[in-house]
Amino acid sequence: MYSRKNTQNEKDTNKRVYFNMAENRAVVTNVRKINDRCIGFTLKCSGFSFYNLRAVQYNKSGDWFISVPATKGKDGKYYDNYGLYLREEDQNSILDTVFKTIVG
């Protein structure tokens, strides 16, 4: 329900190193509603934090995914500041926590 559809081929995704939330004691903090389709939050870990992450809703399907901060390049396109690869169950857990915090 929440996961972003993987558009890369299977071969590329097998090479990824996924972030281990339990090992890094990750906790969702600073949840704030930006608009109806975007919620900002911080993923605080042991010794570091991922700031300005966003839960974003697709326009067409209504599914939610987690987006990292991006910077606009000279060509007018946006580029991710870093890559954060999460397992589907971790992404769903983060999104559940974000939604529960917003709803109250």
PDB file as gemmi writes it, atoms N, CA and C in Angstrom:
CRYST1    1.000    1.000    1.000  90.00  90.00  90.00 P 1                      
ATOM      1  N   MET A   1       0.816  -1.189   0.000  1.00  0.00           N  
ATOM      2  CA  MET A   1       0.000   0.000   0.000  1.00  0.00           C  
ATOM      3  C   MET A   1       0.862   1.256   0.000  1.00  0.00           C  
ATOM      4  N   TYR A   2       1.945   1.275   0.768  1.00  0.00           N  
ATOM      5  CA  TYR A   2       2.733   2.487   0.889  1.00  0.00           C  
ATOM      6  C   TYR A   2       3.969   2.509   0.009  1.00  0.00           C  
ATOM      7  N   SER A   3       4.406   1.370  -0.477  1.00  0.00           N  
ATOM      8  CA  SER A   3       5.727   1.319  -1.091  1.00  0.00           C  
ATOM      9  C   SER A   3       5.761   1.929  -2.482  1.00  0.00           C  
ATOM     10  N   ARG A   4       6.863   2.585  -2.760  1.00  0.00           N  
ATOM     11  CA  ARG A   4       7.091   3.163  -4.075  1.00  0.00           C  
ATOM     12  C   ARG A   4       7.416   2.029  -5.036  1.00  0.00           C  
ATOM     13  N   LYS A   5       6.861   2.087  -6.211  1.00  0.00           N  
ATOM     14  CA  LYS A   5       7.120   1.055  -7.208  1.00  0.00           C  
ATOM     15  C   LYS A   5       8.556   1.132  -7.671  1.00  0.00           C  
ATOM     16  N   ASN A   6       9.234  -0.010  -7.719  1.00  0.00           N  
ATOM     17  CA  ASN A   6      10.637  -0.048  -8.127  1.00  0.00           C  
ATOM     18  C   ASN A   6      10.708  -0.083  -9.645  1.00  0.00           C  
ATOM     19  N   THR A   7      11.289   0.950 -10.226  1.00  0.00           N  
ATOM     20  CA  THR A   7      11.361   1.035 -11.677  1.00  0.00           C  
ATOM     21  C   THR A   7      12.677   0.496 -12.223  1.00  0.00           C  
ATOM     22  N   GLN A   8      13.640   0.217 -11.337  1.00  0.00           N  
ATOM     23  CA  GLN A   8      14.906  -0.331 -11.805  1.00  0.00           C  
ATOM     24  C   GLN A   8      14.796  -1.845 -11.917  1.00  0.00           C  
ATOM     25  N   ASN A   9      15.671  -2.416 -12.737  1.00  0.00           N  
ATOM     26  CA  ASN A   9      15.582  -3.854 -12.926  1.00  0.00           C  
ATOM     27  C   ASN A   9      16.084  -4.612 -11.708  1.00  0.00           C  
ATOM     28  N   GLU A  10      15.731  -5.882 -11.632  1.00  0.00           N  
ATOM     29  CA  GLU A  10      16.047  -6.749 -10.495  1.00  0.00           C  
ATOM     30  C   GLU A  10      17.548  -6.828 -10.231  1.00  0.00           C  
ATOM     31  N   LYS A  11      18.348  -6.848 -11.268  1.00  0.00           N  
ATOM     32  CA  LYS A  11      19.799  -6.979 -11.146  1.00  0.00           C  
ATOM     33  C   LYS A  11      20.395  -5.810 -10.363  1.00  0.00           C  
ATOM     34  N   ASP A  12      19.940  -4.589 -10.640  1.00  0.00           N  
ATOM     35  CA  ASP A  12      20.458  -3.402  -9.960  1.00  0.00           C  
ATOM     36  C   ASP A  12      20.067  -3.368  -8.485  1.00  0.00           C  
ATOM     37  N   THR A  13      18.839  -3.781  -8.174  1.00  0.00           N  
ATOM     38  CA  THR A  13      18.375  -3.702  -6.789  1.00  0.00           C  
ATOM     39  C   THR A  13      19.069  -4.726  -5.899  1.00  0.00           C  
ATOM     40  N   ASN A  14      19.564  -5.816  -6.441  1.00  0.00           N  
ATOM     41  CA  ASN A  14      20.276  -6.811  -5.642  1.00  0.00           C  
ATOM     42  C   ASN A  14      21.610  -6.286  -5.146  1.00  0.00           C  
ATOM     43  N   LYS A  15      22.186  -5.273  -5.783  1.00  0.00           N  
ATOM     44  CA  LYS A  15      23.471  -4.701  -5.400  1.00  0.00           C  
ATOM     45  C   LYS A  15      23.336  -3.637  -4.311  1.00  0.00           C  
ATOM     46  N   ARG A  16      22.134  -3.203  -4.015  1.00  0.00           N  
ATOM     47  CA  ARG A  16      21.923  -2.142  -3.047  1.00  0.00           C  
ATOM     48  C   ARG A  16      22.206  -2.619  -1.627  1.00  0.00           C  
ATOM     49  N   VAL A  17      22.684  -1.690  -0.824  1.00  0.00           N  
ATOM     50  CA  VAL A  17      22.849  -1.935   0.600  1.00  0.00           C  
ATOM     51  C   VAL A  17      21.691  -1.219   1.295  1.00  0.00           C  
ATOM     52  N   TYR A  18      20.849  -1.994   1.942  1.00  0.00           N  
ATOM     53  CA  TYR A  18      19.675  -1.426   2.585  1.00  0.00           C  
ATOM     54  C   TYR A  18      20.001  -0.963   4.002  1.00  0.00           C  
ATOM     55  N   PHE A  19      19.405   0.148   4.387  1.00  0.00           N  
ATOM     56  CA  PHE A  19      19.592   0.714   5.713  1.00  0.00           C  
ATOM     57  C   PHE A  19      18.925  -0.194   6.744  1.00  0.00           C  
ATOM     58  N   ASN A  20      19.644  -0.552   7.799  1.00  0.00           N  
ATOM     59  CA  ASN A  20      19.129  -1.409   8.854  1.00  0.00           C  
ATOM     60  C   ASN A  20      18.596  -0.534   9.984  1.00  0.00           C  
ATOM     61  N   MET A  21      17.272  -0.392  10.047  1.00  0.00           N  
ATOM     62  CA  MET A  21      16.660   0.502  11.029  1.00  0.00           C  
ATOM     63  C   MET A  21      16.854   0.020  12.459  1.00  0.00           C  
ATOM     64  N   ALA A  22      16.716  -1.277  12.689  1.00  0.00           N  
ATOM     65  CA  ALA A  22      16.840  -1.809  14.049  1.00  0.00           C  
ATOM     66  C   ALA A  22      18.270  -1.637  14.567  1.00  0.00           C  
ATOM     67  N   GLU A  23      19.242  -1.938  13.734  1.00  0.00           N  
ATOM     68  CA  GLU A  23      20.645  -1.841  14.122  1.00  0.00           C  
ATOM     69  C   GLU A  23      21.040  -0.401  14.457  1.00  0.00           C  
ATOM     70  N   ASN A  24      20.456   0.557  13.762  1.00  0.00           N  
ATOM     71  CA  ASN A  24      20.766   1.974  13.971  1.00  0.00           C  
ATOM     72  C   ASN A  24      19.791   2.667  14.925  1.00  0.00           C  
ATOM     73  N   ARG A  25      18.895   1.900  15.516  1.00  0.00           N  
ATOM     74  CA  ARG A  25      17.897   2.410  16.471  1.00  0.00           C  
ATOM     75  C   ARG A  25      17.158   3.629  15.910  1.00  0.00           C  
ATOM     76  N   ALA A  26      16.633   3.496  14.717  1.00  0.00           N  
ATOM     77  CA  ALA A  26      15.957   4.595  14.028  1.00  0.00           C  
ATOM     78  C   ALA A  26      14.603   4.910  14.663  1.00  0.00           C  
ATOM     79  N   VAL A  27      14.349   6.216  14.823  1.00  0.00           N  
ATOM     80  CA  VAL A  27      13.107   6.709  15.399  1.00  0.00           C  
ATOM     81  C   VAL A  27      12.615   7.877  14.550  1.00  0.00           C  
ATOM     82  N   VAL A  28      11.329   7.908  14.260  1.00  0.00           N  
ATOM     83  CA  VAL A  28      10.726   9.007  13.500  1.00  0.00           C  
ATOM     84  C   VAL A  28      10.434  10.159  14.456  1.00  0.00           C  
ATOM     85  N   THR A  29      10.920  11.366  14.104  1.00  0.00           N  
ATOM     86  CA  THR A  29      10.682  12.559  14.924  1.00  0.00           C  
ATOM     87  C   THR A  29      10.297  13.738  14.035  1.00  0.00           C  
ATOM     88  N   ASN A  30       9.906  14.830  14.664  1.00  0.00           N  
ATOM     89  CA  ASN A  30       9.625  16.109  13.983  1.00  0.00           C  
ATOM     90  C   ASN A  30       8.668  15.957  12.801  1.00  0.00           C  
ATOM     91  N   VAL A  31       7.597  15.235  12.990  1.00  0.00           N  
ATOM     92  CA  VAL A  31       6.611  15.037  11.919  1.00  0.00           C  
ATOM     93  C   VAL A  31       5.796  16.307  11.756  1.00  0.00           C  
ATOM     94  N   ARG A  32       5.675  16.778  10.510  1.00  0.00           N  
ATOM     95  CA  ARG A  32       4.913  17.987  10.228  1.00  0.00           C  
ATOM     96  C   ARG A  32       4.226  17.864   8.871  1.00  0.00           C  
ATOM     97  N   LYS A  33       2.964  18.274   8.842  1.00  0.00           N  
ATOM     98  CA  LYS A  33       2.188  18.222   7.603  1.00  0.00           C  
ATOM     99  C   LYS A  33       2.532  19.430   6.756  1.00  0.00           C  
ATOM    100  N   ILE A  34       2.984  19.174   5.528  1.00  0.00           N  
ATOM    101  CA  ILE A  34       3.324  20.256   4.605  1.00  0.00           C  
ATOM    102  C   ILE A  34       2.100  20.626   3.784  1.00  0.00           C  
ATOM    103  N   ASN A  35       1.423  19.619   3.240  1.00  0.00           N  
ATOM    104  CA  ASN A  35       0.140  19.793   2.562  1.00  0.00           C  
ATOM    105  C   ASN A  35      -0.568  18.436   2.555  1.00  0.00           C  
ATOM    106  N   ASP A  36      -1.675  18.313   1.828  1.00  0.00           N  
ATOM    107  CA  ASP A  36      -2.453  17.065   1.846  1.00  0.00           C  
ATOM    108  C   ASP A  36      -1.706  15.875   1.259  1.00  0.00           C  
ATOM    109  N   ARG A  37      -0.703  16.106   0.443  1.00  0.00           N  
ATOM    110  CA  ARG A  37       0.038  15.028  -0.220  1.00  0.00           C  
ATOM    111  C   ARG A  37       1.494  14.923   0.210  1.00  0.00           C  
ATOM    112  N   CYS A  38       1.892  15.687   1.217  1.00  0.00           N  
ATOM    113  CA  CYS A  38       3.301  15.698   1.625  1.00  0.00           C  
ATOM    114  C   CYS A  38       3.421  15.925   3.133  1.00  0.00           C  
ATOM    115  N   ILE A  39       4.178  15.039   3.803  1.00  0.00           N  
ATOM    116  CA  ILE A  39       4.423  15.135   5.234  1.00  0.00           C  
ATOM    117  C   ILE A  39       5.931  15.070   5.450  1.00  0.00           C  
ATOM    118  N   GLY A  40       6.493  16.047   6.137  1.00  0.00           N  
ATOM    119  CA  GLY A  40       7.919  16.068   6.412  1.00  0.00           C  
ATOM    120  C   GLY A  40       8.225  15.405   7.743  1.00  0.00           C  
ATOM    121  N   PHE A  41       9.420  14.833   7.878  1.00  0.00           N  
ATOM    122  CA  PHE A  41       9.836  14.225   9.136  1.00  0.00           C  
ATOM    123  C   PHE A  41      11.344  14.019   9.152  1.00  0.00           C  
ATOM    124  N   THR A  42      11.864  13.670  10.330  1.00  0.00           N  
ATOM    125  CA  THR A  42      13.272  13.346  10.525  1.00  0.00           C  
ATOM    126  C   THR A  42      13.363  11.900  10.970  1.00  0.00           C  
ATOM    127  N   LEU A  43      14.342  11.181  10.470  1.00  0.00           N  
ATOM    128  CA  LEU A  43      14.626   9.819  10.909  1.00  0.00           C  
ATOM    129  C   LEU A  43      15.889   9.897  11.764  1.00  0.00           C  
ATOM    130  N   LYS A  44      15.699   9.870  13.091  1.00  0.00           N  
ATOM    131  CA  LYS A  44      16.802  10.023  14.033  1.00  0.00           C  
ATOM    132  C   LYS A  44      17.376   8.642  14.347  1.00  0.00           C  
ATOM    133  N   CYS A  45      18.692   8.525  14.215  1.00  0.00           N  
ATOM    134  CA  CYS A  45      19.373   7.249  14.423  1.00  0.00           C  
ATOM    135  C   CYS A  45      20.442   7.400  15.495  1.00  0.00           C  
ATOM    136  N   SER A  46      21.109   6.318  15.790  1.00  0.00           N  
ATOM    137  CA  SER A  46      22.173   6.330  16.786  1.00  0.00           C  
ATOM    138  C   SER A  46      23.394   7.056  16.214  1.00  0.00           C  
ATOM    139  N   GLY A  47      23.584   8.324  16.596  1.00  0.00           N  
ATOM    140  CA  GLY A  47      24.749   9.076  16.162  1.00  0.00           C  
ATOM    141  C   GLY A  47      24.556   9.946  14.936  1.00  0.00           C  
ATOM    142  N   PHE A  48      23.423   9.874  14.267  1.00  0.00           N  
ATOM    143  CA  PHE A  48      23.178  10.706  13.086  1.00  0.00           C  
ATOM    144  C   PHE A  48      21.684  10.780  12.823  1.00  0.00           C  
ATOM    145  N   SER A  49      21.291  11.705  11.952  1.00  0.00           N  
ATOM    146  CA  SER A  49      19.883  11.877  11.593  1.00  0.00           C  
ATOM    147  C   SER A  49      19.746  12.150  10.105  1.00  0.00           C  
ATOM    148  N   PHE A  50      18.648  11.699   9.532  1.00  0.00           N  
ATOM    149  CA  PHE A  50      18.276  12.037   8.153  1.00  0.00           C  
ATOM    150  C   PHE A  50      17.191  13.105   8.258  1.00  0.00           C  
ATOM    151  N   TYR A  51      17.550  14.353   7.957  1.00  0.00           N  
ATOM    152  CA  TYR A  51      16.630  15.475   8.052  1.00  0.00           C  
ATOM    153  C   TYR A  51      15.852  15.665   6.747  1.00  0.00           C  
ATOM    154  N   ASN A  52      14.703  16.297   6.875  1.00  0.00           N  
ATOM    155  CA  ASN A  52      13.882  16.712   5.726  1.00  0.00           C  
ATOM    156  C   ASN A  52      13.445  15.569   4.822  1.00  0.00           C  
ATOM    157  N   LEU A  53      13.242  14.383   5.393  1.00  0.00           N  
ATOM    158  CA  LEU A  53      12.621  13.313   4.607  1.00  0.00           C  
ATOM    159  C   LEU A  53      11.159  13.669   4.431  1.00  0.00           C  
ATOM    160  N   ARG A  54      10.547  13.126   3.393  1.00  0.00           N  
ATOM    161  CA  ARG A  54       9.145  13.418   3.120  1.00  0.00           C  
ATOM    162  C   ARG A  54       8.388  12.145   2.777  1.00  0.00           C  
ATOM    163  N   ALA A  55       7.176  12.057   3.286  1.00  0.00           N  
ATOM    164  CA  ALA A  55       6.226  11.048   2.838  1.00  0.00           C  
ATOM    165  C   ALA A  55       5.376  11.754   1.786  1.00  0.00           C  
ATOM    166  N   VAL A  56       5.405  11.227   0.571  1.00  0.00           N  
ATOM    167  CA  VAL A  56       4.742  11.893  -0.557  1.00  0.00           C  
ATOM    168  C   VAL A  56       3.739  10.936  -1.179  1.00  0.00           C  
ATOM    169  N   GLN A  57       2.581  11.466  -1.565  1.00  0.00           N  
ATOM    170  CA  GLN A  57       1.541  10.657  -2.202  1.00  0.00           C  
ATOM    171  C   GLN A  57       1.587  10.854  -3.706  1.00  0.00           C  
ATOM    172  N   TYR A  58       1.586   9.718  -4.443  1.00  0.00           N  
ATOM    173  CA  TYR A  58       1.497   9.774  -5.904  1.00  0.00           C  
ATOM    174  C   TYR A  58       0.173  10.403  -6.310  1.00  0.00           C  
ATOM    175  N   ASN A  59       0.170  11.169  -7.391  1.00  0.00           N  
ATOM    176  CA  ASN A  59      -1.060  11.792  -7.878  1.00  0.00           C  
ATOM    177  C   ASN A  59      -2.067  10.777  -8.388  1.00  0.00           C  
ATOM    178  N   LYS A  60      -1.617   9.847  -9.215  1.00  0.00           N  
ATOM    179  CA  LYS A  60      -2.542   8.934  -9.892  1.00  0.00           C  
ATOM    180  C   LYS A  60      -2.996   7.776  -9.019  1.00  0.00           C  
ATOM    181  N   SER A  61      -2.053   7.074  -8.395  1.00  0.00           N  
ATOM    182  CA  SER A  61      -2.407   5.849  -7.671  1.00  0.00           C  
ATOM    183  C   SER A  61      -2.827   6.102  -6.225  1.00  0.00           C  
ATOM    184  N   GLY A  62      -2.364   7.191  -5.642  1.00  0.00           N  
ATOM    185  CA  GLY A  62      -2.671   7.455  -4.244  1.00  0.00           C  
ATOM    186  C   GLY A  62      -1.740   6.754  -3.274  1.00  0.00           C  
ATOM    187  N   ASP A  63      -0.787   5.953  -3.773  1.00  0.00           N  
ATOM    188  CA  ASP A  63       0.189   5.281  -2.918  1.00  0.00           C  
ATOM    189  C   ASP A  63       1.154   6.306  -2.335  1.00  0.00           C  
ATOM    190  N   TRP A  64       1.734   5.963  -1.180  1.00  0.00           N  
ATOM    191  CA  TRP A  64       2.698   6.833  -0.511  1.00  0.00           C  
ATOM    192  C   TRP A  64       4.095   6.251  -0.619  1.00  0.00           C  
ATOM    193  N   PHE A  65       5.121   7.118  -0.669  1.00  0.00           N  
ATOM    194  CA  PHE A  65       6.512   6.680  -0.674  1.00  0.00           C  
ATOM    195  C   PHE A  65       7.345   7.688   0.115  1.00  0.00           C  
ATOM    196  N   ILE A  66       8.561   7.277   0.468  1.00  0.00           N  
ATOM    197  CA  ILE A  66       9.459   8.150   1.202  1.00  0.00           C  
ATOM    198  C   ILE A  66      10.449   8.766   0.230  1.00  0.00           C  
ATOM    199  N   SER A  67      10.606  10.079   0.322  1.00  0.00           N  
ATOM    200  CA  SER A  67      11.483  10.832  -0.561  1.00  0.00           C  
ATOM    201  C   SER A  67      12.575  11.511   0.259  1.00  0.00           C  
ATOM    202  N   VAL A  68      13.790  11.506  -0.281  1.00  0.00           N  
ATOM    203  CA  VAL A  68      14.904  12.190   0.375  1.00  0.00           C  
ATOM    204  C   VAL A  68      15.004  13.623  -0.155  1.00  0.00           C  
ATOM    205  N   PRO A  69      15.715  14.509   0.548  1.00  0.00           N  
ATOM    206  CA  PRO A  69      15.869  15.879   0.065  1.00  0.00           C  
ATOM    207  C   PRO A  69      16.551  15.915  -1.308  1.00  0.00           C  
ATOM    208  N   ALA A  70      16.191  16.900  -2.105  1.00  0.00           N  
ATOM    209  CA  ALA A  70      16.760  17.043  -3.443  1.00  0.00           C  
ATOM    210  C   ALA A  70      17.173  18.498  -3.677  1.00  0.00           C  
ATOM    211  N   THR A  71      18.100  18.661  -4.601  1.00  0.00           N  
ATOM    212  CA  THR A  71      18.594  19.987  -4.977  1.00  0.00           C  
ATOM    213  C   THR A  71      18.390  20.176  -6.472  1.00  0.00           C  
ATOM    214  N   LYS A  72      17.975  21.381  -6.848  1.00  0.00           N  
ATOM    215  CA  LYS A  72      17.751  21.687  -8.256  1.00  0.00           C  
ATOM    216  C   LYS A  72      19.088  21.962  -8.937  1.00  0.00           C  
ATOM    217  N   GLY A  73      19.342  21.237 -10.028  1.00  0.00           N  
ATOM    218  CA  GLY A  73      20.577  21.421 -10.780  1.00  0.00           C  
ATOM    219  C   GLY A  73      20.484  22.572 -11.756  1.00  0.00           C  
ATOM    220  N   LYS A  74      21.603  22.901 -12.393  1.00  0.00           N  
ATOM    221  CA  LYS A  74      21.644  23.992 -13.374  1.00  0.00           C  
ATOM    222  C   LYS A  74      20.777  23.703 -14.591  1.00  0.00           C  
ATOM    223  N   ASP A  75      20.500  22.415 -14.823  1.00  0.00           N  
ATOM    224  CA  ASP A  75      19.666  22.031 -15.956  1.00  0.00           C  
ATOM    225  C   ASP A  75      18.173  22.092 -15.631  1.00  0.00           C  
ATOM    226  N   GLY A  76      17.829  22.505 -14.404  1.00  0.00           N  
ATOM    227  CA  GLY A  76      16.432  22.630 -14.011  1.00  0.00           C  
ATOM    228  C   GLY A  76      15.835  21.355 -13.435  1.00  0.00           C  
ATOM    229  N   LYS A  77      16.568  20.251 -13.457  1.00  0.00           N  
ATOM    230  CA  LYS A  77      16.089  18.989 -12.901  1.00  0.00           C  
ATOM    231  C   LYS A  77      16.490  18.898 -11.435  1.00  0.00           C  
ATOM    232  N   TYR A  78      15.728  18.092 -10.680  1.00  0.00           N  
ATOM    233  CA  TYR A  78      16.037  17.888  -9.270  1.00  0.00           C  
ATOM    234  C   TYR A  78      16.809  16.586  -9.087  1.00  0.00           C  
ATOM    235  N   TYR A  79      17.823  16.630  -8.213  1.00  0.00           N  
ATOM    236  CA  TYR A  79      18.672  15.476  -7.941  1.00  0.00           C  
ATOM    237  C   TYR A  79      18.685  15.191  -6.443  1.00  0.00           C  
ATOM    238  N   ASP A  80      18.515  13.918  -6.073  1.00  0.00           N  
ATOM    239  CA  ASP A  80      18.542  13.526  -4.667  1.00  0.00           C  
ATOM    240  C   ASP A  80      19.887  13.883  -4.046  1.00  0.00           C  
ATOM    241  N   ASN A  81      19.858  14.383  -2.816  1.00  0.00           N  
ATOM    242  CA  ASN A  81      21.092  14.722  -2.105  1.00  0.00           C  
ATOM    243  C   ASN A  81      21.832  13.471  -1.649  1.00  0.00           C  
ATOM    244  N   TYR A  82      21.127  12.400  -1.405  1.00  0.00           N  
ATOM    245  CA  TYR A  82      21.719  11.118  -1.028  1.00  0.00           C  
ATOM    246  C   TYR A  82      20.710  10.012  -1.300  1.00  0.00           C  
ATOM    247  N   GLY A  83      21.173   8.791  -1.286  1.00  0.00           N  
ATOM    248  CA  GLY A  83      20.292   7.644  -1.463  1.00  0.00           C  
ATOM    249  C   GLY A  83      20.048   6.971  -0.125  1.00  0.00           C  
ATOM    250  N   LEU A  84      18.829   6.611   0.142  1.00  0.00           N  
ATOM    251  CA  LEU A  84      18.469   5.882   1.352  1.00  0.00           C  
ATOM    252  C   LEU A  84      17.572   4.731   0.925  1.00  0.00           C  
ATOM    253  N   TYR A  85      18.110   3.534   0.943  1.00  0.00           N  
ATOM    254  CA  TYR A  85      17.357   2.368   0.506  1.00  0.00           C  
ATOM    255  C   TYR A  85      16.787   1.647   1.705  1.00  0.00           C  
ATOM    256  N   LEU A  86      15.462   1.547   1.747  1.00  0.00           N  
ATOM    257  CA  LEU A  86      14.757   0.915   2.851  1.00  0.00           C  
ATOM    258  C   LEU A  86      14.046  -0.343   2.359  1.00  0.00           C  
ATOM    259  N   ARG A  87      14.041  -1.361   3.210  1.00  0.00           N  
ATOM    260  CA  ARG A  87      13.238  -2.545   2.910  1.00  0.00           C  
ATOM    261  C   ARG A  87      11.771  -2.139   2.986  1.00  0.00           C  
ATOM    262  N   GLU A  88      10.928  -2.848   2.263  1.00  0.00           N  
ATOM    263  CA  GLU A  88       9.508  -2.505   2.202  1.00  0.00           C  
ATOM    264  C   GLU A  88       8.870  -2.478   3.590  1.00  0.00           C  
ATOM    265  N   GLU A  89       9.202  -3.446   4.440  1.00  0.00           N  
ATOM    266  CA  GLU A  89       8.601  -3.483   5.780  1.00  0.00           C  
ATOM    267  C   GLU A  89       9.059  -2.294   6.630  1.00  0.00           C  
ATOM    268  N   ASP A  90      10.303  -1.844   6.452  1.00  0.00           N  
ATOM    269  CA  ASP A  90      10.782  -0.672   7.171  1.00  0.00           C  
ATOM    270  C   ASP A  90      10.102   0.600   6.675  1.00  0.00           C  
ATOM    271  N   GLN A  91       9.952   0.698   5.367  1.00  0.00           N  
ATOM    272  CA  GLN A  91       9.271   1.862   4.795  1.00  0.00           C  
ATOM    273  C   GLN A  91       7.828   1.919   5.286  1.00  0.00           C  
ATOM    274  N   ASN A  92       7.153   0.784   5.302  1.00  0.00           N  
ATOM    275  CA  ASN A  92       5.767   0.745   5.781  1.00  0.00           C  
ATOM    276  C   ASN A  92       5.687   1.123   7.257  1.00  0.00           C  
ATOM    277  N   SER A  93       6.657   0.676   8.048  1.00  0.00           N  
ATOM    278  CA  SER A  93       6.689   1.005   9.471  1.00  0.00           C  
ATOM    279  C   SER A  93       6.867   2.509   9.680  1.00  0.00           C  
ATOM    280  N   ILE A  94       7.757   3.116   8.923  1.00  0.00           N  
ATOM    281  CA  ILE A  94       7.981   4.568   9.011  1.00  0.00           C  
ATOM    282  C   ILE A  94       6.714   5.317   8.625  1.00  0.00           C  
ATOM    283  N   LEU A  95       6.103   4.935   7.520  1.00  0.00           N  
ATOM    284  CA  LEU A  95       4.895   5.619   7.067  1.00  0.00           C  
ATOM    285  C   LEU A  95       3.759   5.457   8.073  1.00  0.00           C  
ATOM    286  N   ASP A  96       3.609   4.273   8.664  1.00  0.00           N  
ATOM    287  CA  ASP A  96       2.583   4.071   9.691  1.00  0.00           C  
ATOM    288  C   ASP A  96       2.796   5.015  10.867  1.00  0.00           C  
ATOM    289  N   THR A  97       4.050   5.144  11.305  1.00  0.00           N  
ATOM    290  CA  THR A  97       4.376   6.035  12.418  1.00  0.00           C  
ATOM    291  C   THR A  97       4.083   7.489  12.057  1.00  0.00           C  
ATOM    292  N   VAL A  98       4.463   7.891  10.852  1.00  0.00           N  
ATOM    293  CA  VAL A  98       4.198   9.267  10.386  1.00  0.00           C  
ATOM    294  C   VAL A  98       2.697   9.548  10.383  1.00  0.00           C  
ATOM    295  N   PHE A  99       1.899   8.621   9.831  1.00  0.00           N  
ATOM    296  CA  PHE A  99       0.448   8.838   9.754  1.00  0.00           C  
ATOM    297  C   PHE A  99      -0.195   8.868  11.142  1.00  0.00           C  
ATOM    298  N   LYS A 100       0.247   7.995  12.038  1.00  0.00           N  
ATOM    299  CA  LYS A 100      -0.294   7.973  13.397  1.00  0.00           C  
ATOM    300  C   LYS A 100       0.022   9.268  14.129  1.00  0.00           C  
ATOM    301  N   THR A 101       1.194   9.834  13.883  1.00  0.00           N  
ATOM    302  CA  THR A 101       1.583  11.083  14.529  1.00  0.00           C  
ATOM    303  C   THR A 101       0.737  12.237  14.025  1.00  0.00           C  
ATOM    304  N   ILE A 102       0.492  12.260  12.723  1.00  0.00           N  
ATOM    305  CA  ILE A 102      -0.315  13.341  12.130  1.00  0.00           C  
ATOM    306  C   ILE A 102      -1.759  13.278  12.608  1.00  0.00           C  
ATOM    307  N   VAL A 103      -2.314  12.078  12.647  1.00  0.00           N  
ATOM    308  CA  VAL A 103      -3.711  11.902  13.049  1.00  0.00           C  
ATOM    309  C   VAL A 103      -3.881  12.198  14.530  1.00  0.00           C  
ATOM    310  N   GLY A 104      -2.864  11.833  15.308  1.00  0.00           N  
ATOM    311  CA  GLY A 104      -2.884  12.142  16.734  1.00  0.00           C  
ATOM    312  C   GLY A 104      -3.336  10.998  17.500  1.00  0.00           C  
TER     313      GLY A 104                                                      
END                                                                             
